[in-house]
């Protein structure tokens, strides 16, 4: 299997991917790739080798020296395979926000405009007149400087957007406000300046926190491999070495409970291996001499294995999966953000309006006049993106909270916007549609024996066994409240089953080899039951009492009860449902038939899961992938939206855009409904914020001057604040959406 996995990734493992889509789009205000520059060829190539592609955007301009004093140290990448976690960016914006917020309180309290609105008089003392301008200056230079620096990159790239508009607004507000201290220009804008800076810093802090959490998949993959390995030397002694020092042909000892340190072939011993994290197979796989094993799998059996290493480093199956995850991450296309487009339009509109107003009023007044400056400032301030800056983040914040309360964590903000457009959901079977554990699915008995009594007998005899089948039978007895009788003379029949005495009768429990051992023939009813169960890919355990086969118990991966409801609900929403699994065709067919899924793919290797998603996307379909295992990671990342079951492996969660905390497939239905409602609110807010400016800017220019109305700067600031309140209230209305399936 390891060879097939590696051949699936082949030389493409080292192909340079496209720049990662996991860039920073702080509160939809900017894309920080404009701040940090372009991705170099070498680093793009390095990402395919395991470098965290999600961090490229923040390493792009590490060579710009002094111009990055605001982000000093943020561009350093760790060694190959490492990750930068955006903690420095998050801490910077968090610190600046809290400092500026504290400084803004006295600015607002001593602001003449605020005092006039609320009808109070701030205390006066020596130096009190300097409180507002001095503290506002600190807020401007300390809190506003990052935006001014980021606007320089937008202008350098000839793509002015939100950062340029923010920088222009706070700069004009600051310069004008300082000028009012010297010239008679009317009221200042210090209060508007500090509140604007505070809001934008808060938005960036929120965004940095989300970006920091949206990485780490490759680290989680790498952690599957054990740090050390026990190498069997030529003289039979055991030497502990670092796993990375292993070479092909080394023989390693894999004890029960230990992880296989590299791909290889069993040369001695036999045991069961848990390969679920690699192959998706829910049942432990028996391994004996000559069988291949995959690095990262766990020896879940009771025997030790001696494995001859056949592949190490980049040649292992796990490394191939890591490469697929890296490439799939890098291949995601960028989504142009609505707020950026609106801000770009608003930027040019504001500049044109300010210029027209300046020329028009200068002509009207017959030359330069302080009233012209007031009009220009009013235009620029009213165009300041208070509402536009909050239009998306407020909805996103509410969406995140609503999703969390309904069992979904949002790791990629764009995913919740586009989930409404999905037209096919591909579920991985094991651990997603099913519980990922073996359970009793059906019991057949002979006349005179009830299913409950048969299950109780089996649970009693299996009580002292640690085998997964035994645990499944015991759990079924507990779930069904079956009385478990006392057992004595417990004995393990190696390779056949277990034996015990219940009420004077000798009871055996085991598989087909047990029937051969006791030399008994099951009745026609039990034989037909076993045949049907085998056709469905289920395991069958027999219960023998004295000289009679009294029952047959079928065990399989248990289908989640909510899976049926989820599949039906998705179908009603015109979303097609498909299933992927590494299990056999019989098992896949049984689960698909049970759930009413028409499209399913069985015996799918990790690389093929990724290919199935890519093929559907090539046909123009929007694909959502739901999975929980390491083998699902490439497909989760490749899909338009990757949805991980929260109880799954860390790498699946780290590779996904959305995480179902409750492991409930019904939450996929809620995701799509929330996506539609959230996107509608975002559109409403963006259109309101941008539309408000389109209406108010002409008023600020003085279009109603012929009718005796010229908007004063203070009134313009009030309207700007009002637009923010409307956007905030509209975002809160999202909480009324009913997501019940």
N, C-alpha and C positions, 0 to 999 in steps of 0.2 A: 504493500500500500504506500509505503514511503516513496518508492520509486515512481509510482504513478502520480503521487502528489507533486513531486519535484518536476516531473516531466510536464505537468500541467502549467507550472509557472515558467519553466524553461529560462531562456535568455532574457525574456521580458522582465525578469526580476530586476535587471539593471538598466532598464530603459528609463530615461528622464521623464518624470511625470509633469503634468501641467502644474502651474502654481496652485497652492492649496486654496480652497474656498473658505477655509476657516480663518478668514482675516477678521480684524477688529472693526466693527461698524458701530462705534459707541453711540448708543441711543439713536441710531440711525442718523447721527450728525455728520459722520465722516467715515471714510474707509482709510484706515491707517497705513495701507500700502502707499498712499500718497505721502504720508509722513516719512516713511522709512525707505521708499524707493522701489527698485526693481529687484527681482530674484535673479541671482547670477546663475549661469549654466552649471557651474560646479555644485552649487548648493541644491539646485533642482535635481541634479544627478544624485547627490548625497541623500536626498530624501528617499529616493527609491531604494537606497541601501539600508534604510532603517532610521534615518534622521527624521525627527518629528516634523512632518510637512506642515502641520498646523501652526508651527512657530515661524515659518519663513518670513511672513510679512513683517515680523518684528525684528528681523535680523538684516533687513535688506539694505539699510544705510548705515551699517556699523562703522563705516569709514569716514563719516562726515564730521568727525571730531567735535569741535566746540559747538556746532549747531545742534548737537544732541545732549547738551548739558541737562535738559529737562528729563531726558530718558537715559541718563548715564547708566551703563551696565546692562541695559535691557536687551541689547542686541547680541550678547554673547551666547553662543550655542554651546551646549555641553558636548561631550565626546559623542562620537557616532552612536546612534541609537538612543541618545538622551533627549530630554525635553526641557524647554523653558516654559515655566508655568504662569507667566503674566503676573506673578505676585507683586513684582516691583511696580508695574503700571497701576495695579489695583490699589496698592498702598499709597502711591503718589496722589492719585485722585481722591482717595478717601481722606488723607491728611489735609489736602488743600480745601476740600469741602468743609470739613469741620472747623478749620481755622477761619475760613472766610465766613461761615455761618455765624460764628461767635462775634466776629468783627462787624457783621451786618446789623446785628441787633441795635447797638447804639446809633448806627447810621440812620436806621429807620426811626428810632425813637426821637432823635434830635432833628430829623428832617422837617423843614418848614411845611412842605407839602403834606406830609403825613399828619403833622400837628393840626393843620387846617382842616383836613378831612375828619379827624376824630374829635376836634374841639378841645384840645388840651394844650397846655404850655409847658414845654420842657424846662427844667431848672437851668438857670444861667449862672455861670461863675467864671472866674478868670481862665481863659483858654477854652471855654465851652464852644466858642464859635469855630474852633479848629477841629473839633471831634469829627464832624461829618466829612470835610474834605481830606483830612489826614487818614482816617480809617478807610474811606472809599478809595484813596490812592493805594493803600496797602492791598486791598481786595483786588483792585485792577491789576497791579503789577504782579502780585503773588498768585491770585486765582485765574486771572485772565491771560497771563503770559503764555501758557501752553496753547491756547486757542489761536493767539496771534502767530505763534511759531508754526502751528499746523496750517494756518491759512497761507503762509509763505510757500509751502509745498503745493498747495492747490493752485496758487497763482503761477508757480514755476512750471507746473504741468499744464498750464492753460486750461484748467478745469475748475474754476471757482465754484464753491458750493456752500454748504452749511458753515464750515469753519470760517470761510472768508466773510460771510454775512455776519456771523457772531463777532468776529474781530472788528469789522467795520462799525457795527452798532455800538459795541462797548467803547471803542476808541473815540468815536464821535461824541457819544454821551459823556465820556470822561473829559475830553478836550473842551467841549461846550460848557460843561459844568464848572470846570476850573476857570474858564473865561468869564463866567458870570460873577466870579469873585472879584474880578478887576473891572469888567465892563457891565454896563446896564443892558443885559440881554434877556432879562426875565428870570423865571424860576430855573433851578438846576435840575439835573437828572441823576443825582448821586444815589437816590433810593432805588431807582430803576436799574442803575448800573450794578449795584451789589446783588440785588435779587436775581438779575439775569445771570451773573457769574455763578451764583450759588446753584441755580437750577441746572446749568450746563455741567458744572462739576459733579453734581449728584448723578446726572444721566451717564456721564463717563465712568463714574465709579461702578454703577450698576452693570454697565456693559463689560468692563474689565473683569468683573467677578464671573460673569457668564462665560467669557472667553477662556479664562483660566481653567474653568471646570470642563471645558469642551476639548480636552486633550488627555493623553495618557494611554491610549489603546496599545501602542507598541511596547510600552513598559510592562503592561499587564501580561502581554504575550511572553515577553522575555522571562518573566518571573515564573512561568510554568516549569522551566528547566531547573533541576536542582543545582545548587552551587557546587556540590561535591559529588564524587562517585567513588565507589569501592572497586578498585582494579585488582583482578586476580592475576598474580605474578606466575611465572613459569614454575616455581617451586610450590605453588598452591597457597602461598601466603596472601593476605589481603592488605592492600595499601590504599589509603585514602588520598585522592587527588582532586584538584579543581576540575570541574566538568569541562571547562574550556581548554584544558591541556590534553584531553583525550585525542587519540589518533585512530585512524582506521585499523582494524584487526586487534585492538585492545579488547580484552574480555573483562566485563564488569559484572559484579554481583548485585542483583536487585532483590532485596529482602521484601517480605510482606509489608505493605503499607508505604513502601518507598516509590519514588518516581524513576522512570527509566531515563538515564542521563543523555542518551543519544539514540539515533536510529540504529537498528542492528538486527541480528538473527539469534534466536535461542539455540545455544549449543548444549545445554544441560538443564534439567529440571522441568517442572510444569506448574502452572498456576493460572489464575484468572486475572486478566488486565481490564481495568476500567478505561475504555477509549472514548467515552462519551464526549469529552472536551475536544477531541480531534475528529472523530468519525460521525458523531451524533448517535451512535448505537447505544441504546439504553441498557442493554444486557451486557454483563461482563463477558469478555471473549476468552475462551480457553486457549492457552498458549503452551506449546510443547516444543521439543527439539525440532529445529528446521523452520519454525514459524517466524515471520518477521514481526518486529515490534517497533513502535514509534516513540521517539523521544518526547517526554512530557506526559506520557500516560502513566497510570498508577497501578502498581501490583496490588489488587484488591483481594487476591486469593490468600491461601494459607501456605503456599509453597514458595521457595526461592528459585530465582532464575539466574542462569549464567548466560550473558548476552555478548556476542562478538560484535563489536562496533562496525557498522558498514558506512555510516555517513556522520560527519561532524560539521559544526559551524554553519556556513551558508547553504550547505548541501542537505540539511535535514528538512523533514517535512514541516516542522514548526517554523523554521526560517522561511520556507516557501510561503506559508500562510502569512507571516509577518510582512513579507514583501508585497503580497496581494493587498493586505490592509493598507500599507503605505501608498501603493499605486492607486487604489480605489479612493482613498482620501484625497489624493492630489488631483484626481480626474473630475471632481465635482465642479460644475460650472458655477460662475458667480451670478447672483441675482441682483439686478439693478434695483435699488431701494427707492420706494415712492417718495420718501421724505427728501432724499438727496436731489431727485429730479425737481421736486417742488421748490427746494431751496435754491437750486441753480437758476430756475426761472425767476424766483423772487429776487435774487441778487441783482440780476440785470434790470428787472423792473424797478427796484428801489433806486439803483444808480441813475437810470434814465429819468425817473420821476424827480429825484433830487436835483439833477442838472436842469431839467425843464423848469422846475419851481424857482431855482436860483436865477436863471436867466429871465424868466417872466417877471418875478418880483423886483429884480434889479431894474428892469426897464420901467416897471410901474412906478417905483419910487424915484426914478431918475438918477440912480447911482447906488453904490453900496449903502446898506442900511441894516442895523441890528435886527429888524423885524424879518429881513430876508434870511438871516442866519437861523432865527427861531423856526421859520417855516421849514428850512432844509433839515434841521435837526428833528423836527416833528416827523417829517417823512421817513427819515432813517430809523428813528426810534420806533415808530409805529410798524415799520417793516421788520423790526427785530424779531427773530424767530422764537419768542417765548412759547406760544402755542404750538408752533411747528416743531420745536425741540422736544415737547412733551407729547405730541400727537401719537407717536408710536410707542415710546417707552411706557406711558401710563397704561395703554391697552395691554402691552406685553407683561407688565407687572401684574395686572389683574388676571390675565390669562394664565400666567405661571402659577399664581395662587389657586385659581379655580381648578387648574389641571391637577395640582398637587392634592387638593382636597378630594379629587375624584380618582386618585391613584396613578397619576402620570407626572413624571418629571420632564421638564423641557431642557434639553442640553443644547439644542441648536434652535435659535429663535426663528430662523427662516422656515424650519420644518413645520411649525404650527401654522404658518401662513399658507403653505402649499399642500398640507394634508387633505384639504378639501378637494384638491384636483386629482387625487389618486383614483385610478380606475381599476387597479388590481392589487390585492394584498396577498403576498406569498408568506405563508406560515411555515416555519420549521416545525416538524411534528413533535420531536422529543423535547419535553420540558416546556412546550408552548401550547400546542393543542392538547398534549397529554401532560401528565404530571412528572414524567421523567423518572418514574420508579416502577418497579414490578409490583403488581397487585393481583389479587384474585378477581377474575372477571366472570367466572361461571363454574358451577359444580354440578356434576352428574352422579347419581347414586343408583344402586340396585334396589329392588323392592325390599321394604322393611328397614331401610336406612334413610334418614332425613338428611338434607344438605347441612343443617346445623350440627347434627351429631357427627357427621363425617368431618366437618371443619374443626369441631372441638377435639376429636381424636387426633387429627393431624397436628393441630396446634400444641396439644399436650406432648406428643412425641418430639416435635420440633423445638420444644421450649428451650432446650439447652444448646441449640445449634446457632451459629453466627452466620450461616449461609444466607445470602439475599433472599432466596426462595423461602427459607424458614421465617425470616423477618416479615415477609409479605403475608404468609399464612397467619402468623401471630397477630399482625395488624388487622387483618380481615376479621379475625375472631373478636378482637376488641371493638372494631367498628360495628359489627353486627350483634354485639352483646351476647356472644355465644359462651355457654358454660364450658370451661376447660377442665376435664377430669384429672385426677392424680395419675402420675406415671412413675414407674420404677424400672430399674434395670436398663437405663438408657444406654444405647450403644451406637457408635458410628460405623456404618458399613462402607468402608472407603470406596469411593467411586460409584456407589449404588444408592445410598440413602441412609436412613436412620431407623432404629428399632427400639421398642420399649414395651412394657407390660402395663395394660390398663384393665383393672378388674379381673385379673386372671387370664386375659386374652393377650396374645402376642400381636402387636400392631407394628406394621412396617409402613414407612412413607418414603417414596422415591420415584424416580423416573422410569423409563422403559428398561433400563439395565436392572432395576430392582425386580421387575416382572420376570426377566430372564433368570435372575438369581434364585427366586423362590419357585421357579418353574410352574407358574400359574398362567391361565389364559383369561383375560377380561371378558365379561359378557358382551353380547352383541351391542347392547345399549352403550356400554362404556367404550367399546372399540370404535363405534361410529362417532361418538362424542370426541374421542381423541383424534380421529381422522379429520373431523371438521375443524377442530382447534388447531391442528398442525397446518391445515390449509390457510388458516388466518395468521400464521406465524406465531401462534401462542405456544407456550411451554405447558406440558401436562405432567402433573404429579399424581401418582396413584396412592390410594390408602388400602392396605391389606390387613384384614383382621383374621387371625389364625390362618385358615387355608382358603380364604375367599377375598377376591378383589371387590371391595364394597363401594369404592368411590373413585372418581377421577376429578381432579381440580385443574382448571385451566388458568394460567397466569400470563399476564401481558402488561405492557405499558398502559397505565390507566388513563382513559380519555377524561379530560376535565369536563364536568357537567355544563359549565358555562360556555364551552366551545361550540356546542350545538346552537345555543341562542345567538352567539356572536356571528356565526356563519350565516344564519337566517337573517339577522339584522343587516349585515353587510349586503347581502343579496337584495334585500328590499331597498337599499340605498343605491342600487345599480352598480355596486362595486363587486367585481369578480373575485372569487377566492380560489387560491391555489395552494398546494402543499408540497414542501420539499423534505426529504428525509434520507438519511444514510442507511436506513433499515431495508430489509428485503422487500420485494414486490408484494409478497403475500401480506406482510405486516402493513405496508402502505395502503394496499387495497382495502384491507379490513377497516382501518381507521377512516379512510376517505369515504367508504360506503356508509359507515356509521354516522358520519357528519354531513353527508350529502355533498361532498366535494367532488366535482367532475374532473378537474385538472390536478394531477399529482405526479411527482417525479421521485422514483425510488432508487436506492443504491447510488446516491449522488455523492461524489467526493467533494471535499471543500472547494477546490478550484472550480468544479462544475456548478456548484451553487452560485458562485459569482458569475459564471458564464450564462446561466439561465436568466439571471437578472439583466445582464447586459444585452442578451438577445431580445428580451421583451422591450427594453428601452430603445433598441435599434429600430423596433417597429413603431416607435412613436408613442409608446404607452408609458404612463406615469406609474412607477412601481413602488409599493411599500413592502418592506421585508420585516417580518417578525421572527425573532430567534432568541436563543439564550446561551448557545455554546461558542467555544473558540472557533469551531469550524464554521459558524455562521458569520464571524466577524467580517470577512471580505465582502460577503453579500450584503450585510447590514450597511457597510460603508459605501458600497457601489450603488445601492438602491437610492431612488430619489429621496426616500425617507426610511431610515433604519429605526426599527422599534425593538427594544430589548426587553425581555422579561427580567424584572428586577432580581429574582432569585437565581438568575443564571450566573455565568462566570463573569469576572470583573472585565475581561477583555470585550465580551459582548456588550456590556453596559457602556464601556468607554468608547466603543465603535459606533454606538447608536446615536441618533438625533433625539429620540424620545425613549423614556424608560417607564415600563409598567411596574410600579412598585408592588402592587398586589398580585402580580402574576395572573391577572384576569384578562383573557382575550376580549371580554366585553368592553374593556377600556379602549380598545382600538376604535370601536364605534363612537365612544364619547370623544375621542381625539378628533375624528372627522367632523363631528357636530360642533365642537368647540372651535375648530379651525375656521369653519364657515362663519360662525358668529364673530370671532376675533378679527378676521380679515375685514368683515363688514364694518366693524367699529373703527378699524385703522383707516379704511377708506374715508369714512365719514369725518374722522378727525383731521386727516390730511387735507381733505377738500375744504373743511371749515377753516382750518388754520391758513391755508393758502388763499382761499376765497375771501376770507376776512381781509387779508392784506390787499387783495385786488380791489376791494370796495373802499377800504379806508385810506389807502394811499392817495387816490384822487382828492378825497376830502381834506387830507392833510396838506395837499398841494395848494388848496385854496380854490377848488373848482366852484365852491358856493360863495366865493367872495362877492360876485355881482349881486348876491341876494343878502349881503350884510353879514355873512358868517365866515370867519377864519378860525380854524381850529387851533387853540393854544397848545403848546407842548404838553402841559400837564394833562389836558383832556385826552390828548393822544396816548399818553402813558396809561390813563385810566382804561381807555378802550383796549389797549394791549393786554392789560391785566384781566379785563373782562373776557377776552377771547380765551385766555388760559383757563379761567374758571369753567367756561362752557366745555372746553375740551376735557377737563378733568371730570366733570359731571357725566358727560357722555361715556367716558371710559368706565365709570362706575356702574353704568346701566348694564354692562356685560354680565354682571353678577346675577342678573335675573334670568339668564338663559337656562332652559331645562335640558340637561344632557342625558337624562335617563334613557336607557336602551329599551 
